[in-house]
Amino acid sequence: IEAARLCGLHMLASARAITGSLDDVGFLKLFGMVNATPDFRDHALVLEGCSKLLVEVLGERGQHARSAVGMANLPLNFAVEVDGIFEIE
C-alpha cells in the first residue's frame, strides 16, 4: 500500500513539473501492477494507497477509474508499478 502511495506521489510530482501547478490536473485512470505470489488476492487493496492519495490531494479531480492486476515479477523487483492517465484542464 505504501509503495502504491509513493507511485502516486511520483505521478503528482510529474504532473506538477509538466504544468507548473496541480490546479488544472485531474486523474482519469490508473492501471496498477502488483508484484505478488499466485495466491495473493488483494491487488485492488494495494492500489488503494495510490487512489486515496490522489483524492486526498486533488479532491474530486483525483477521482478515477482503476484496474489492478498481479504480476509474477516487476522490473528491479519493484513491489508496485502504476500507470496513470491524467488530464490538464
MOUR-V446986 format. One record per residue. N is the residue number from 1. PHI is phi as a letter, one per 40 degrees, with the letter a starting at -180 (* if undefined). OMEGA is omega in whole degrees, -180 to 180 (NA if undefined). Layout:
n=N phi=PHI omega=OMEGA
n=N phi=PHI omega=OMEGA
This chain:
n=1 phi=* omega=179
n=2 phi=c omega=178
n=3 phi=c omega=178
n=4 phi=c omega=177
n=5 phi=c omega=177
n=6 phi=c omega=176
n=7 phi=c omega=178
n=8 phi=c omega=177
n=9 phi=c omega=178
n=10 phi=c omega=179
n=11 phi=c omega=177
n=12 phi=c omega=179
n=13 phi=c omega=178
n=14 phi=c omega=180
n=15 phi=c omega=179
n=16 phi=c omega=178
n=17 phi=c omega=-179
n=18 phi=c omega=-172
n=19 phi=c omega=-177
n=20 phi=g omega=-178
n=21 phi=a omega=175
n=22 phi=c omega=-175
n=23 phi=c omega=-176
n=24 phi=b omega=-177
n=25 phi=b omega=174
n=26 phi=b omega=179
n=27 phi=c omega=-178
n=28 phi=b omega=-174
n=29 phi=a omega=172
n=30 phi=b omega=171
n=31 phi=b omega=-176
n=32 phi=b omega=176
n=33 phi=b omega=-176
n=34 phi=b omega=176
n=35 phi=c omega=-170
n=36 phi=a omega=173
n=37 phi=c omega=-178
n=38 phi=d omega=-178
n=39 phi=c omega=179
n=40 phi=c omega=-175
n=41 phi=b omega=-172
n=42 phi=b omega=-179
n=43 phi=d omega=-179
n=44 phi=c omega=178
n=45 phi=c omega=178
n=46 phi=c omega=-178
n=47 phi=c omega=176
n=48 phi=d omega=178
n=49 phi=d omega=179
n=50 phi=c omega=-177
n=51 phi=c omega=-180
n=52 phi=c omega=178
n=53 phi=c omega=-178
n=54 phi=c omega=179
n=55 phi=c omega=177
n=56 phi=d omega=-175
n=57 phi=c omega=-172
n=58 phi=b omega=-177
n=59 phi=g omega=-177
n=60 phi=c omega=178
n=61 phi=c omega=178
n=62 phi=c omega=178
n=63 phi=c omega=-174
n=64 phi=a omega=169
n=65 phi=c omega=-177
n=66 phi=a omega=171
n=67 phi=b omega=179
n=68 phi=b omega=179
n=69 phi=b omega=175
n=70 phi=c omega=179
n=71 phi=b omega=178
n=72 phi=c omega=175
n=73 phi=a omega=177
n=74 phi=b omega=180
n=75 phi=d omega=179
n=76 phi=f omega=-180
n=77 phi=g omega=177
n=78 phi=d omega=177
n=79 phi=c omega=-175
n=80 phi=a omega=171
n=81 phi=b omega=-177
n=82 phi=b omega=176
n=83 phi=b omega=-178
n=84 phi=b omega=174
n=85 phi=b omega=178
n=86 phi=b omega=179
n=87 phi=b omega=175
n=88 phi=b omega=-176
n=89 phi=c omega=NA
